[in-house]
Amino acid sequence: MDIIKSLSIKIEQKRFFIDYCANERGKFLRITEVAHGRRNTIIIPETGLSEFGDLLNDILDLHEGVAEEHSSESASEPASKASEEAVEDFDEDDEDEEFDDDDDES
């Protein structure tokens, strides 16, 4: 396996490693979280990077919108309003999707 680019960031008590890699099966993104002596990793094949990025951007846009709403909310408006709106956007059909573990590139 070749690491094309590697970045890391520490957030609170966790360290995240984001590696863009290649092997005989193709290129992929590997995201690893290390916290309290434990390591969790997800692999996103190159064919899914654009879609994964789009989903991540959607979440970041939601986060920014919630942060803006929260800072401009009046004291009489309930703080859970933005959360309720986010739940309405959830497509219940997504909950039933099956995930194929055979896509791991490592």
Protein Blocks (a to p, Z undefined) as FASTA:
>chain_A
ZZfbdcdddehjbccdddddddfkbccddddddeehiacdddddfklmmmmmmmmmmmmm
mmmmmmmmmmmpcfklcfklmmmmmmmmpcfklmmpccdfklpmZZ
